[in-house]
C-alpha cells in the first residue's frame, strides 16, 4: 500500500519528471512528457492538454494510460499509476485552475484530461 500524501508530493513537485503512456492504433506504446500532471484526489489525476494530439486520440480510442512521476532528491524514486480515461473538460473549477496556472507560464490550455486511478505502485532505485 502506498502513502497517498507521498504520491501527491511527487506529482505536485515542479522538478519531478512526469510522463503519460498510452497505446497507439497499432498497439505500440506512445509516451509523452506532461509537466502539468497532478493528483486531484486519491482516485483522480488531471493534466492540461497542450500539444498532445496523439495522446488525446489514444485516450479517446483505448481509454487506458500509465502515468509516471519521479524525482532524484533526496533519493531516486517515484510512482507509476495505471489509470482509466474519464473525459476531457474545457470549463469548470478544475479547468480554470489549470488554465490560470499554465497561462502564467505562457501556455494556452484549451482542455484538461481527467483520469481515474486503477493502481499505484512505488518505484525506488
N, C-alpha and C positions, 0 to 999 in steps of 0.2 A: 504494500500500500504506500502510495506517495503522499507527501505533505503538500496539500493544495497551496498553501501560502508560499512554499518554496517554488512550486511550479509558477505561480503568479509572479514572483520576484524575477525569475529568469526571463519569462516572456515580456515583462514590463521593463526590463533593463535595456536602455537605448544602445548599449555597447554589445549586447548579445547578437550573435549571428542567428538569423531566422530564415527558414525556408518552408515552402509548401510543395508537396509532391502529389501529382495526380497521374492518371493513366490516359495516354492519348488514344486516338481512334484505332491505332494499330496494336495497342496493348503494351506500348513502351512507356516507361516512367518519364514524366515531364517534371522537372524540378525548377522552381523559380524562387529567387530571393524575395522576401516580403517583410521589410522592416517594420511595417505597421501592425503586424500580427499581435493581438492582445487577448488575454483571458478576460472575458466579460464576467463570468461566474464559474463555479466548479464544473458546470455542464456545457459551457458555451465559449467559443472563440469567435473573434471577428477580425477582419482585415480590410484595408482600403483597396479597392480595385483601381490600380494605377498601372497602365500599360501591361495588362495581364490577359490579353485576348485568348491565348491558348489555355491558360489555367481556367478561365471562365467557361470556355467551350467544354473542357473536360469535366468540370464540376456539373454543368447542366446535363451532360450526357450520362456520366457514370455515377456521380454523387459521392464518391469516396475521396478522401485525402489523408495524407500523413503530414503532420506538422513537426518541425524540429526547431528547437532553440537551444543554444549552448553558449557558455561563457568560458573564459580562461582564468578568471580570478575569483576566489583565491586558488581554485583548482579547476582543471578542465572537466566540465560536466554539463549536463542539461537534461532535457526531456524530449521524448518522442510521443506524439499524440496521434492516435488513429481517430479519425473524425468522419462524420457524415454531413454532407452539404444540406442546408435547410433552405436558404433563399438569399437573394440579393435585395438590398434595400437602398432607396435613394431619397429617403426622408425619415424624419423621426429623431428622437433624442440621441440615440447611439450614432446615427449617421452624422448629425450635427456636431457631435464631439469629435469624431474622426476628421470631418471636413475642416473644422476650425484648427485642429492641431496640425494638420498637414498643409493647410493654406499658409500657416506661419513659416513653413519650410519651403514654400514655393510650388506646392503640388495642388492640382485641381482634382478633387475627389468627386466622381460622378455617382459612385455607389460603393457599398460595402458588402462583403460576403459574410454570411453567418454560418457557423458550423457547430454541430453537436458533438460532444466528446463520447467516444466509444471506449477508449482505453488510453491510459497514460503510463509510460514506462520511463524510469530514470536511466540516464546514461552517465557513466563515470569511466574515465580513462585512467 
